[in-house]
Amino acid sequence: MVHLAVPVRNALKVLRAQRSWTQARLAEELGVSRQTVNALEAGRYDPSLPLAFTIARVFGLTIEEIFFPDDEAS
């Protein structure tokens, strides 16, 4: 079986900072815990597709503008 997972990075921390939002505020907007936001920003957790769509909607961006391949990962 071939492993096709591609490491993904995101711009959540930058987008959140641009709005002067705390992790708690973003968590409230997304309907998740602050710990989930922390894990997303740190790259320890990849969001489900529904959560990725919610994140995109909250920021008024496309999923591709927020999440992108980690070209530095091997």
N, CA, C, O and CB atoms as a CASP TS submission, in Angstrom:
PFRMAT TS
TARGET T0000
AUTHOR 0000-0000-0000
METHOD Language model
MODEL 1
PARENT N/A
ATOM      1  N   MET     1       0.842  -1.189   0.000  1.00  0.00           N
ATOM      2  CA  MET     1       0.000   0.000   0.000  1.00  0.00           C
ATOM      3  C   MET     1       0.883   1.248   0.000  1.00  0.00           C
ATOM      4  O   MET     1       1.847   1.335   0.761  1.00  0.00           O
ATOM      5  CB  MET     1      -0.956   0.001   1.224  1.00  0.00           C
ATOM      6  N   VAL     2       0.555   2.188  -0.838  1.00  0.00           N
ATOM      7  CA  VAL     2       1.316   3.422  -0.962  1.00  0.00           C
ATOM      8  C   VAL     2       0.722   4.469  -0.023  1.00  0.00           C
ATOM      9  O   VAL     2      -0.494   4.656   0.029  1.00  0.00           O
ATOM     10  CB  VAL     2       1.319   3.931  -2.432  1.00  0.00           C
ATOM     11  N   HIS     3       1.589   5.142   0.711  1.00  0.00           N
ATOM     12  CA  HIS     3       1.161   6.205   1.630  1.00  0.00           C
ATOM     13  C   HIS     3       1.162   7.521   0.864  1.00  0.00           C
ATOM     14  O   HIS     3       2.216   7.988   0.433  1.00  0.00           O
ATOM     15  CB  HIS     3       2.096   6.288   2.895  1.00  0.00           C
ATOM     16  N   LEU     4      -0.017   8.122   0.692  1.00  0.00           N
ATOM     17  CA  LEU     4      -0.136   9.324  -0.117  1.00  0.00           C
ATOM     18  C   LEU     4      -0.310  10.600   0.695  1.00  0.00           C
ATOM     19  O   LEU     4      -0.525  11.667   0.120  1.00  0.00           O
ATOM     20  CB  LEU     4      -1.281   9.179  -1.049  1.00  0.00           C
ATOM     21  N   ALA     5      -0.224  10.514   2.007  1.00  0.00           N
ATOM     22  CA  ALA     5      -0.423  11.702   2.839  1.00  0.00           C
ATOM     23  C   ALA     5       0.643  12.748   2.534  1.00  0.00           C
ATOM     24  O   ALA     5       1.830  12.437   2.434  1.00  0.00           O
ATOM     25  CB  ALA     5      -0.396  11.330   4.336  1.00  0.00           C
ATOM     26  N   VAL     6       0.207  13.962   2.392  1.00  0.00           N
ATOM     27  CA  VAL     6       1.105  15.083   2.131  1.00  0.00           C
ATOM     28  C   VAL     6       1.117  15.966   3.372  1.00  0.00           C
ATOM     29  O   VAL     6       0.060  16.404   3.826  1.00  0.00           O
ATOM     30  CB  VAL     6       0.663  15.895   0.858  1.00  0.00           C
ATOM     31  N   PRO     7       2.300  16.235   3.929  1.00  0.00           N
ATOM     32  CA  PRO     7       2.351  17.139   5.083  1.00  0.00           C
ATOM     33  C   PRO     7       1.779  18.506   4.706  1.00  0.00           C
ATOM     34  O   PRO     7       2.045  19.032   3.625  1.00  0.00           O
ATOM     35  CB  PRO     7       3.808  17.287   5.601  1.00  0.00           C
ATOM     36  N   VAL     8       0.993  19.061   5.616  1.00  0.00           N
ATOM     37  CA  VAL     8       0.303  20.317   5.343  1.00  0.00           C
ATOM     38  C   VAL     8       0.667  21.361   6.387  1.00  0.00           C
ATOM     39  O   VAL     8       0.768  21.061   7.577  1.00  0.00           O
ATOM     40  CB  VAL     8      -1.216  20.103   5.309  1.00  0.00           C
ATOM     41  N   ARG     9       0.859  22.580   5.931  1.00  0.00           N
ATOM     42  CA  ARG     9       1.063  23.726   6.821  1.00  0.00           C
ATOM     43  C   ARG     9      -0.169  24.611   6.713  1.00  0.00           C
ATOM     44  O   ARG     9      -1.004  24.424   5.827  1.00  0.00           O
ATOM     45  CB  ARG     9       2.376  24.525   6.457  1.00  0.00           C
ATOM     46  N   ASN    10      -0.277  25.577   7.623  1.00  0.00           N
ATOM     47  CA  ASN    10      -1.418  26.484   7.540  1.00  0.00           C
ATOM     48  C   ASN    10      -1.026  27.885   7.994  1.00  0.00           C
ATOM     49  O   ASN    10       0.017  28.094   8.615  1.00  0.00           O
ATOM     50  CB  ASN    10      -2.586  25.958   8.385  1.00  0.00           C
ATOM     51  N   ALA    11      -1.887  28.827   7.668  1.00  0.00           N
ATOM     52  CA  ALA    11      -1.657  30.237   7.995  1.00  0.00           C
ATOM     53  C   ALA    11      -2.547  30.709   9.141  1.00  0.00           C
ATOM     54  O   ALA    11      -2.782  31.908   9.283  1.00  0.00           O
ATOM     55  CB  ALA    11      -1.897  31.105   6.767  1.00  0.00           C
ATOM     56  N   LEU    12      -3.040  29.786   9.954  1.00  0.00           N
ATOM     57  CA  LEU    12      -3.990  30.159  11.003  1.00  0.00           C
ATOM     58  C   LEU    12      -3.438  31.180  11.985  1.00  0.00           C
ATOM     59  O   LEU    12      -4.121  32.147  12.322  1.00  0.00           O
ATOM     60  CB  LEU    12      -4.417  28.939  11.752  1.00  0.00           C
ATOM     61  N   LYS    13      -2.222  30.978  12.443  1.00  0.00           N
ATOM     62  CA  LYS    13      -1.663  31.890  13.444  1.00  0.00           C
ATOM     63  C   LYS    13      -1.553  33.310  12.886  1.00  0.00           C
ATOM     64  O   LYS    13      -1.870  34.278  13.576  1.00  0.00           O
ATOM     65  CB  LYS    13      -0.280  31.393  13.911  1.00  0.00           C
ATOM     66  N   VAL    14      -1.107  33.430  11.647  1.00  0.00           N
ATOM     67  CA  VAL    14      -0.973  34.744  11.007  1.00  0.00           C
ATOM     68  C   VAL    14      -2.348  35.379  10.816  1.00  0.00           C
ATOM     69  O   VAL    14      -2.539  36.556  11.122  1.00  0.00           O
ATOM     70  CB  VAL    14      -0.244  34.620   9.644  1.00  0.00           C
ATOM     71  N   LEU    15      -3.300  34.605  10.314  1.00  0.00           N
ATOM     72  CA  LEU    15      -4.645  35.131  10.087  1.00  0.00           C
ATOM     73  C   LEU    15      -5.296  35.560  11.396  1.00  0.00           C
ATOM     74  O   LEU    15      -5.959  36.595  11.459  1.00  0.00           O
ATOM     75  CB  LEU    15      -5.515  34.085   9.387  1.00  0.00           C
ATOM     76  N   ARG    16      -5.104  34.768  12.428  1.00  0.00           N
ATOM     77  CA  ARG    16      -5.656  35.100  13.748  1.00  0.00           C
ATOM     78  C   ARG    16      -5.022  36.382  14.276  1.00  0.00           C
ATOM     79  O   ARG    16      -5.719  37.252  14.799  1.00  0.00           O
ATOM     80  CB  ARG    16      -5.429  33.936  14.747  1.00  0.00           C
ATOM     81  N   ALA    17      -3.716  36.501  14.142  1.00  0.00           N
ATOM     82  CA  ALA    17      -3.002  37.685  14.631  1.00  0.00           C
ATOM     83  C   ALA    17      -3.433  38.943  13.872  1.00  0.00           C
ATOM     84  O   ALA    17      -3.525  40.019  14.463  1.00  0.00           O
ATOM     85  CB  ALA    17      -1.482  37.484  14.499  1.00  0.00           C
ATOM     86  N   GLN    18      -3.693  38.817  12.581  1.00  0.00           N
ATOM     87  CA  GLN    18      -4.140  39.966  11.785  1.00  0.00           C
ATOM     88  C   GLN    18      -5.452  40.535  12.308  1.00  0.00           C
ATOM     89  O   GLN    18      -5.745  41.717  12.127  1.00  0.00           O
ATOM     90  CB  GLN    18      -4.298  39.565  10.319  1.00  0.00           C
ATOM     91  N   ARG    19      -6.229  39.690  12.951  1.00  0.00           N
ATOM     92  CA  ARG    19      -7.517  40.125  13.500  1.00  0.00           C
ATOM     93  C   ARG    19      -7.430  40.437  14.994  1.00  0.00           C
ATOM     94  O   ARG    19      -8.426  40.795  15.623  1.00  0.00           O
ATOM     95  CB  ARG    19      -8.575  39.053  13.260  1.00  0.00           C
ATOM     96  N   SER    20      -6.229  40.297  15.551  1.00  0.00           N
ATOM     97  CA  SER    20      -6.009  40.492  16.993  1.00  0.00           C
ATOM     98  C   SER    20      -6.909  39.584  17.827  1.00  0.00           C
ATOM     99  O   SER    20      -7.399  39.974  18.886  1.00  0.00           O
ATOM    100  CB  SER    20      -6.256  41.956  17.376  1.00  0.00           C
ATOM    101  N   TRP    21      -7.116  38.361  17.327  1.00  0.00           N
ATOM    102  CA  TRP    21      -7.931  37.382  18.039  1.00  0.00           C
ATOM    103  C   TRP    21      -7.036  36.504  18.894  1.00  0.00           C
ATOM    104  O   TRP    21      -5.912  36.188  18.504  1.00  0.00           O
ATOM    105  CB  TRP    21      -8.754  36.524  17.054  1.00  0.00           C
ATOM    106  N   THR    22      -7.526  36.114  20.042  1.00  0.00           N
ATOM    107  CA  THR    22      -6.850  35.104  20.853  1.00  0.00           C
ATOM    108  C   THR    22      -7.213  33.731  20.295  1.00  0.00           C
ATOM    109  O   THR    22      -8.126  33.597  19.480  1.00  0.00           O
ATOM    110  CB  THR    22      -7.247  35.225  22.369  1.00  0.00           C
ATOM    111  N   GLN    23      -6.487  32.722  20.745  1.00  0.00           N
ATOM    112  CA  GLN    23      -6.860  31.358  20.361  1.00  0.00           C
ATOM    113  C   GLN    23      -8.264  31.043  20.859  1.00  0.00           C
ATOM    114  O   GLN    23      -9.026  30.353  20.182  1.00  0.00           O
ATOM    115  CB  GLN    23      -5.845  30.331  20.921  1.00  0.00           C
ATOM    116  N   ALA    24      -8.606  31.545  22.035  1.00  0.00           N
ATOM    117  CA  ALA    24      -9.942  31.304  22.593  1.00  0.00           C
ATOM    118  C   ALA    24     -11.022  31.922  21.706  1.00  0.00           C
ATOM    119  O   ALA    24     -12.074  31.317  21.498  1.00  0.00           O
ATOM    120  CB  ALA    24     -10.040  31.876  24.022  1.00  0.00           C
ATOM    121  N   ARG    25     -10.769  33.109  21.188  1.00  0.00           N
ATOM    122  CA  ARG    25     -11.751  33.771  20.314  1.00  0.00           C
ATOM    123  C   ARG    25     -11.925  32.980  19.022  1.00  0.00           C
ATOM    124  O   ARG    25     -13.051  32.757  18.579  1.00  0.00           O
ATOM    125  CB  ARG    25     -11.315  35.226  19.996  1.00  0.00           C
ATOM    126  N   LEU    26     -10.821  32.556  18.416  1.00  0.00           N
ATOM    127  CA  LEU    26     -10.923  31.762  17.195  1.00  0.00           C
ATOM    128  C   LEU    26     -11.648  30.451  17.475  1.00  0.00           C
ATOM    129  O   LEU    26     -12.482  30.016  16.680  1.00  0.00           O
ATOM    130  CB  LEU    26      -9.527  31.487  16.608  1.00  0.00           C
ATOM    131  N   ALA    27     -11.333  29.826  18.599  1.00  0.00           N
ATOM    132  CA  ALA    27     -12.001  28.577  18.970  1.00  0.00           C
ATOM    133  C   ALA    27     -13.511  28.778  19.062  1.00  0.00           C
ATOM    134  O   ALA    27     -14.287  27.942  18.599  1.00  0.00           O
ATOM    135  CB  ALA    27     -11.454  28.050  20.309  1.00  0.00           C
ATOM    136  N   GLU    28     -13.918  29.887  19.660  1.00  0.00           N
ATOM    137  CA  GLU    28     -15.346  30.196  19.781  1.00  0.00           C
ATOM    138  C   GLU    28     -15.979  30.371  18.403  1.00  0.00           C
ATOM    139  O   GLU    28     -17.071  29.862  18.150  1.00  0.00           O
ATOM    140  CB  GLU    28     -15.555  31.468  20.626  1.00  0.00           C
ATOM    141  N   GLU    29     -15.300  31.087  17.518  1.00  0.00           N
ATOM    142  CA  GLU    29     -15.809  31.297  16.155  1.00  0.00           C
ATOM    143  C   GLU    29     -15.968  29.973  15.408  1.00  0.00           C
ATOM    144  O   GLU    29     -16.886  29.805  14.605  1.00  0.00           O
ATOM    145  CB  GLU    29     -14.870  32.228  15.373  1.00  0.00           C
ATOM    146  N   LEU    30     -15.053  29.030  15.686  1.00  0.00           N
ATOM    147  CA  LEU    30     -15.046  27.750  14.974  1.00  0.00           C
ATOM    148  C   LEU    30     -15.888  26.680  15.650  1.00  0.00           C
ATOM    149  O   LEU    30     -16.219  25.669  15.030  1.00  0.00           O
ATOM    150  CB  LEU    30     -13.639  27.254  14.837  1.00  0.00           C
ATOM    151  N   GLY    31     -16.240  26.893  16.916  1.00  0.00           N
ATOM    152  CA  GLY    31     -16.989  25.874  17.650  1.00  0.00           C
ATOM    153  C   GLY    31     -16.123  24.714  18.092  1.00  0.00           C
ATOM    154  O   GLY    31     -16.588  23.577  18.175  1.00  0.00           O
ATOM    155  N   VAL    32     -14.847  25.005  18.378  1.00  0.00           N
ATOM    156  CA  VAL    32     -13.913  23.978  18.859  1.00  0.00           C
ATOM    157  C   VAL    32     -13.247  24.484  20.137  1.00  0.00           C
ATOM    158  O   VAL    32     -13.490  25.615  20.559  1.00  0.00           O
ATOM    159  CB  VAL    32     -12.835  23.631  17.767  1.00  0.00           C
ATOM    160  N   SER    33     -12.419  23.661  20.745  1.00  0.00           N
ATOM    161  CA  SER    33     -11.709  24.072  21.955  1.00  0.00           C
ATOM    162  C   SER    33     -10.475  24.907  21.612  1.00  0.00           C
ATOM    163  O   SER    33      -9.973  24.859  20.489  1.00  0.00           O
ATOM    164  CB  SER    33     -11.302  22.842  22.777  1.00  0.00           C
ATOM    165  N   ARG    34     -10.001  25.663  22.582  1.00  0.00           N
ATOM    166  CA  ARG    34      -8.764  26.426  22.405  1.00  0.00           C
ATOM    167  C   ARG    34      -7.609  25.471  22.150  1.00  0.00           C
ATOM    168  O   ARG    34      -6.695  25.787  21.388  1.00  0.00           O
ATOM    169  CB  ARG    34      -8.474  27.311  23.644  1.00  0.00           C
ATOM    170  N   GLN    35      -7.647  24.304  22.786  1.00  0.00           N
ATOM    171  CA  GLN    35      -6.591  23.312  22.593  1.00  0.00           C
ATOM    172  C   GLN    35      -6.549  22.827  21.145  1.00  0.00           C
ATOM    173  O   GLN    35      -5.476  22.553  20.608  1.00  0.00           O
ATOM    174  CB  GLN    35      -6.796  22.125  23.541  1.00  0.00           C
ATOM    175  N   THR    36      -7.713  22.722  20.522  1.00  0.00           N
ATOM    176  CA  THR    36      -7.758  22.328  19.114  1.00  0.00           C
ATOM    177  C   THR    36      -7.112  23.396  18.240  1.00  0.00           C
ATOM    178  O   THR    36      -6.351  23.074  17.328  1.00  0.00           O
ATOM    179  CB  THR    36      -9.209  22.080  18.666  1.00  0.00           C
ATOM    180  N   VAL    37      -7.409  24.659  18.512  1.00  0.00           N
ATOM    181  CA  VAL    37      -6.790  25.753  17.754  1.00  0.00           C
ATOM    182  C   VAL    37      -5.280  25.722  17.942  1.00  0.00           C
ATOM    183  O   VAL    37      -4.530  25.892  16.981  1.00  0.00           O
ATOM    184  CB  VAL    37      -7.361  27.127  18.194  1.00  0.00           C
ATOM    185  N   ASN    38      -4.832  25.506  19.170  1.00  0.00           N
ATOM    186  CA  ASN    38      -3.401  25.431  19.449  1.00  0.00           C
ATOM    187  C   ASN    38      -2.760  24.300  18.650  1.00  0.00           C
ATOM    188  O   ASN    38      -1.698  24.485  18.056  1.00  0.00           O
ATOM    189  CB  ASN    38      -3.153  25.230  20.954  1.00  0.00           C
ATOM    190  N   ALA    39      -3.397  23.133  18.633  1.00  0.00           N
ATOM    191  CA  ALA    39      -2.858  21.986  17.896  1.00  0.00           C
ATOM    192  C   ALA    39      -2.853  22.243  16.390  1.00  0.00           C
ATOM    193  O   ALA    39      -1.915  21.843  15.700  1.00  0.00           O
ATOM    194  CB  ALA    39      -3.672  20.725  18.208  1.00  0.00           C
ATOM    195  N   LEU    40      -3.881  22.902  15.878  1.00  0.00           N
ATOM    196  CA  LEU    40      -3.921  23.255  14.454  1.00  0.00           C
ATOM    197  C   LEU    40      -2.775  24.191  14.103  1.00  0.00           C
ATOM    198  O   LEU    40      -2.070  23.974  13.117  1.00  0.00           O
ATOM    199  CB  LEU    40      -5.267  23.907  14.093  1.00  0.00           C
ATOM    200  N   GLU    41      -2.589  25.234  14.908  1.00  0.00           N
ATOM    201  CA  GLU    41      -1.532  26.211  14.635  1.00  0.00           C
ATOM    202  C   GLU    41      -0.143  25.589  14.721  1.00  0.00           C
ATOM    203  O   GLU    41       0.759  25.969  13.974  1.00  0.00           O
ATOM    204  CB  GLU    41      -1.633  27.376  15.607  1.00  0.00           C
ATOM    205  N   ALA    42       0.027  24.637  15.629  1.00  0.00           N
ATOM    206  CA  ALA    42       1.329  24.003  15.825  1.00  0.00           C
ATOM    207  C   ALA    42       1.590  22.886  14.811  1.00  0.00           C
ATOM    208  O   ALA    42       2.685  22.325  14.772  1.00  0.00           O
ATOM    209  CB  ALA    42       1.425  23.447  17.235  1.00  0.00           C
ATOM    210  N   GLY    43       0.590  22.565  13.995  1.00  0.00           N
ATOM    211  CA  GLY    43       0.759  21.500  13.013  1.00  0.00           C
ATOM    212  C   GLY    43       0.673  20.109  13.597  1.00  0.00           C
ATOM    213  O   GLY    43       1.089  19.143  12.958  1.00  0.00           O
ATOM    214  N   ARG    44       0.137  19.990  14.807  1.00  0.00           N
ATOM    215  CA  ARG    44      -0.013  18.682  15.440  1.00  0.00           C
ATOM    216  C   ARG    44      -1.343  18.026  15.090  1.00  0.00           C
ATOM    217  O   ARG    44      -1.576  16.869  15.440  1.00  0.00           O
ATOM    218  CB  ARG    44       0.112  18.814  16.944  1.00  0.00           C
ATOM    219  N   TYR    45      -2.206  18.753  14.409  1.00  0.00           N
ATOM    220  CA  TYR    45      -3.542  18.253  14.097  1.00  0.00           C
ATOM    221  C   TYR    45      -3.975  18.814  12.751  1.00  0.00           C
ATOM    222  O   TYR    45      -3.883  20.018  12.512  1.00  0.00           O
ATOM    223  CB  TYR    45      -4.560  18.634  15.210  1.00  0.00           C
ATOM    224  N   ASP    46      -4.445  17.939  11.878  1.00  0.00           N
ATOM    225  CA  ASP    46      -5.018  18.370  10.603  1.00  0.00           C
ATOM    226  C   ASP    46      -6.534  18.372  10.754  1.00  0.00           C
ATOM    227  O   ASP    46      -7.101  17.405  11.264  1.00  0.00           O
ATOM    228  CB  ASP    46      -4.563  17.438   9.417  1.00  0.00           C
ATOM    229  N   PRO    47      -7.194  19.429  10.324  1.00  0.00           N
ATOM    230  CA  PRO    47      -8.642  19.510  10.521  1.00  0.00           C
ATOM    231  C   PRO    47      -9.399  18.551   9.615  1.00  0.00           C
ATOM    232  O   PRO    47      -8.921  18.166   8.548  1.00  0.00           O
ATOM    233  CB  PRO    47      -9.122  20.926  10.277  1.00  0.00           C
ATOM    234  N   SER    48     -10.586  18.176  10.065  1.00  0.00           N
ATOM    235  CA  SER    48     -11.491  17.431   9.199  1.00  0.00           C
ATOM    236  C   SER    48     -11.897  18.354   8.055  1.00  0.00           C
ATOM    237  O   SER    48     -11.705  19.567   8.134  1.00  0.00           O
ATOM    238  CB  SER    48     -12.748  16.908   9.989  1.00  0.00           C
ATOM    239  N   LEU    49     -12.448  17.791   7.010  1.00  0.00           N
ATOM    240  CA  LEU    49     -12.887  18.615   5.885  1.00  0.00           C
ATOM    241  C   LEU    49     -13.969  19.611   6.310  1.00  0.00           C
ATOM    242  O   LEU    49     -13.897  20.777   5.922  1.00  0.00           O
ATOM    243  CB  LEU    49     -13.408  17.726   4.751  1.00  0.00           C
ATOM    244  N   PRO    50     -14.978  19.190   7.100  1.00  0.00           N
ATOM    245  CA  PRO    50     -15.965  20.182   7.551  1.00  0.00           C
ATOM    246  C   PRO    50     -15.335  21.316   8.363  1.00  0.00           C
ATOM    247  O   PRO    50     -15.732  22.472   8.212  1.00  0.00           O
ATOM    248  CB  PRO    50     -17.038  19.499   8.386  1.00  0.00           C
ATOM    249  N   LEU    51     -14.364  21.006   9.218  1.00  0.00           N
ATOM    250  CA  LEU    51     -13.709  22.059   9.995  1.00  0.00           C
ATOM    251  C   LEU    51     -12.889  22.967   9.084  1.00  0.00           C
ATOM    252  O   LEU    51     -12.864  24.180   9.288  1.00  0.00           O
ATOM    253  CB  LEU    51     -12.810  21.446  11.086  1.00  0.00           C
ATOM    254  N   ALA    52     -12.225  22.405   8.093  1.00  0.00           N
ATOM    255  CA  ALA    52     -11.458  23.226   7.146  1.00  0.00           C
ATOM    256  C   ALA    52     -12.378  24.203   6.414  1.00  0.00           C
ATOM    257  O   ALA    52     -12.012  25.360   6.211  1.00  0.00           O
ATOM    258  CB  ALA    52     -10.715  22.330   6.128  1.00  0.00           C
ATOM    259  N   PHE    53     -13.566  23.749   6.016  1.00  0.00           N
ATOM    260  CA  PHE    53     -14.526  24.644   5.369  1.00  0.00           C
ATOM    261  C   PHE    53     -14.997  25.732   6.327  1.00  0.00           C
ATOM    262  O   PHE    53     -15.165  26.883   5.923  1.00  0.00           O
ATOM    263  CB  PHE    53     -15.727  23.851   4.848  1.00  0.00           C
ATOM    264  N   THR    54     -15.209  25.378   7.590  1.00  0.00           N
ATOM    265  CA  THR    54     -15.620  26.365   8.590  1.00  0.00           C
ATOM    266  C   THR    54     -14.529  27.407   8.789  1.00  0.00           C
ATOM    267  O   THR    54     -14.816  28.602   8.859  1.00  0.00           O
ATOM    268  CB  THR    54     -15.950  25.678   9.929  1.00  0.00           C
ATOM    269  N   ILE    55     -13.286  26.963   8.879  1.00  0.00           N
ATOM    270  CA  ILE    55     -12.156  27.887   9.030  1.00  0.00           C
ATOM    271  C   ILE    55     -12.112  28.849   7.848  1.00  0.00           C
ATOM    272  O   ILE    55     -11.962  30.057   8.031  1.00  0.00           O
ATOM    273  CB  ILE    55     -10.817  27.109   9.145  1.00  0.00           C
ATOM    274  N   ALA    56     -12.242  28.315   6.641  1.00  0.00           N
ATOM    275  CA  ALA    56     -12.217  29.158   5.444  1.00  0.00           C
ATOM    276  C   ALA    56     -13.350  30.175   5.474  1.00  0.00           C
ATOM    277  O   ALA    56     -13.148  31.342   5.135  1.00  0.00           O
ATOM    278  CB  ALA    56     -12.316  28.296   4.176  1.00  0.00           C
ATOM    279  N   ARG    57     -14.534  29.742   5.876  1.00  0.00           N
ATOM    280  CA  ARG    57     -15.679  30.651   5.934  1.00  0.00           C
ATOM    281  C   ARG    57     -15.454  31.757   6.965  1.00  0.00           C
ATOM    282  O   ARG    57     -15.760  32.919   6.699  1.00  0.00           O
ATOM    283  CB  ARG    57     -16.960  29.874   6.268  1.00  0.00           C
ATOM    284  N   VAL    58     -14.920  31.406   8.142  1.00  0.00           N
ATOM    285  CA  VAL    58     -14.668  32.393   9.197  1.00  0.00           C
ATOM    286  C   VAL    58     -13.704  33.475   8.711  1.00  0.00           C
ATOM    287  O   VAL    58     -13.889  34.652   9.020  1.00  0.00           O
ATOM    288  CB  VAL    58     -14.103  31.706  10.455  1.00  0.00           C
ATOM    289  N   PHE    59     -12.686  33.087   7.960  1.00  0.00           N
ATOM    290  CA  PHE    59     -11.693  34.052   7.484  1.00  0.00           C
ATOM    291  C   PHE    59     -12.040  34.654   6.116  1.00  0.00           C
ATOM    292  O   PHE    59     -11.353  35.563   5.652  1.00  0.00           O
ATOM    293  CB  PHE    59     -10.340  33.388   7.409  1.00  0.00           C
ATOM    294  N   GLY    60     -13.092  34.159   5.474  1.00  0.00           N
ATOM    295  CA  GLY    60     -13.468  34.687   4.166  1.00  0.00           C
ATOM    296  C   GLY    60     -12.466  34.353   3.084  1.00  0.00           C
ATOM    297  O   GLY    60     -12.267  35.128   2.149  1.00  0.00           O
ATOM    298  N   LEU    61     -11.831  33.192   3.212  1.00  0.00           N
ATOM    299  CA  LEU    61     -10.811  32.750   2.258  1.00  0.00           C
ATOM    300  C   LEU    61     -11.158  31.364   1.750  1.00  0.00           C
ATOM    301  O   LEU    61     -12.091  30.729   2.242  1.00  0.00           O
ATOM    302  CB  LEU    61      -9.405  32.754   2.904  1.00  0.00           C
ATOM    303  N   THR    62     -10.405  30.894   0.763  1.00  0.00           N
ATOM    304  CA  THR    62     -10.558  29.513   0.314  1.00  0.00           C
ATOM    305  C   THR    62      -9.693  28.614   1.191  1.00  0.00           C
ATOM    306  O   THR    62      -8.769  29.080   1.858  1.00  0.00           O
ATOM    307  CB  THR    62     -10.173  29.362  -1.191  1.00  0.00           C
ATOM    308  N   ILE    63     -10.000  27.342   1.182  1.00  0.00           N
ATOM    309  CA  ILE    63      -9.190  26.374   1.929  1.00  0.00           C
ATOM    310  C   ILE    63      -7.739  26.436   1.457  1.00  0.00           C
ATOM    311  O   ILE    63      -6.814  26.357   2.266  1.00  0.00           O
ATOM    312  CB  ILE    63      -9.755  24.936   1.761  1.00  0.00           C
ATOM    313  N   GLU    64      -7.545  26.578   0.145  1.00  0.00           N
ATOM    314  CA  GLU    64      -6.191  26.606  -0.415  1.00  0.00           C
ATOM    315  C   GLU    64      -5.390  27.823   0.023  1.00  0.00           C
ATOM    316  O   GLU    64      -4.159  27.785   0.028  1.00  0.00           O
ATOM    317  CB  GLU    64      -6.260  26.570  -1.918  1.00  0.00           C
ATOM    318  N   GLU    65      -6.070  28.897   0.387  1.00  0.00           N
ATOM    319  CA  GLU    65      -5.372  30.088   0.867  1.00  0.00           C
ATOM    320  C   GLU    65      -4.923  29.942   2.323  1.00  0.00           C
ATOM    321  O   GLU    65      -4.069  30.695   2.791  1.00  0.00           O
ATOM    322  CB  GLU    65      -6.270  31.311   0.724  1.00  0.00           C
ATOM    323  N   ILE    66      -5.492  28.988   3.024  1.00  0.00           N
ATOM    324  CA  ILE    66      -5.173  28.785   4.439  1.00  0.00           C
ATOM    325  C   ILE    66      -4.267  27.581   4.645  1.00  0.00           C
ATOM    326  O   ILE    66      -3.339  27.626   5.453  1.00  0.00           O
ATOM    327  CB  ILE    66      -6.450  28.612   5.249  1.00  0.00           C
ATOM    328  N   PHE    67      -4.534  26.511   3.918  1.00  0.00           N
ATOM    329  CA  PHE    67      -3.780  25.262   4.056  1.00  0.00           C
ATOM    330  C   PHE    67      -2.998  25.003   2.779  1.00  0.00           C
ATOM    331  O   PHE    67      -3.532  25.144   1.679  1.00  0.00           O
ATOM    332  CB  PHE    67      -4.725  24.067   4.368  1.00  0.00           C
ATOM    333  N   PHE    68      -1.725  24.622   2.925  1.00  0.00           N
ATOM    334  CA  PHE    68      -0.874  24.426   1.755  1.00  0.00           C
ATOM    335  C   PHE    68       0.164  23.356   2.062  1.00  0.00           C
ATOM    336  O   PHE    68       0.478  23.119   3.228  1.00  0.00           O
ATOM    337  CB  PHE    68      -0.186  25.754   1.338  1.00  0.00           C
ATOM    338  N   PRO    69       0.706  22.702   1.025  1.00  0.00           N
ATOM    339  CA  PRO    69       1.700  21.646   1.232  1.00  0.00           C
ATOM    340  C   PRO    69       2.943  22.178   1.938  1.00  0.00           C
ATOM    341  O   PRO    69       3.382  23.304   1.705  1.00  0.00           O
ATOM    342  CB  PRO    69       2.093  21.019  -0.105  1.00  0.00           C
ATOM    343  N   ASP    70       3.487  21.346   2.798  1.00  0.00           N
ATOM    344  CA  ASP    70       4.742  21.684   3.476  1.00  0.00           C
ATOM    345  C   ASP    70       5.877  21.185   2.597  1.00  0.00           C
ATOM    346  O   ASP    70       6.265  20.020   2.678  1.00  0.00           O
ATOM    347  CB  ASP    70       4.817  21.054   4.926  1.00  0.00           C
ATOM    348  N   ASP    71       6.404  22.059   1.762  1.00  0.00           N
ATOM    349  CA  ASP    71       7.463  21.683   0.824  1.00  0.00           C
ATOM    350  C   ASP    71       8.764  21.323   1.521  1.00  0.00           C
ATOM    351  O   ASP    71       9.633  20.695   0.916  1.00  0.00           O
ATOM    352  CB  ASP    71       7.711  22.806  -0.148  1.00  0.00           C
ATOM    353  N   GLU    72       8.914  21.712   2.790  1.00  0.00           N
ATOM    354  CA  GLU    72      10.141  21.417   3.525  1.00  0.00           C
ATOM    355  C   GLU    72      10.115  20.030   4.152  1.00  0.00           C
ATOM    356  O   GLU    72      11.159  19.515   4.552  1.00  0.00           O
ATOM    357  CB  GLU    72      10.366  22.458   4.601  1.00  0.00           C
ATOM    358  N   ALA    73       8.944  19.419   4.242  1.00  0.00           N
ATOM    359  CA  ALA    73       8.837  18.084   4.831  1.00  0.00           C
ATOM    360  C   ALA    73       9.254  17.050   3.797  1.00  0.00           C
ATOM    361  O   ALA    73       9.115  17.253   2.590  1.00  0.00           O
ATOM    362  CB  ALA    73       7.393  17.806   5.337  1.00  0.00           C
ATOM    363  N   SER    74       9.766  15.944   4.302  1.00  0.00           N
ATOM    364  CA  SER    74      10.176  14.896   3.355  1.00  0.00           C
ATOM    365  C   SER    74       9.230  13.737   3.386  1.00  0.00           C
ATOM    366  O   SER    74       9.419  12.765   2.655  1.00  0.00           O
ATOM    367  CB  SER    74      11.580  14.413   3.656  1.00  0.00           C
TER
END
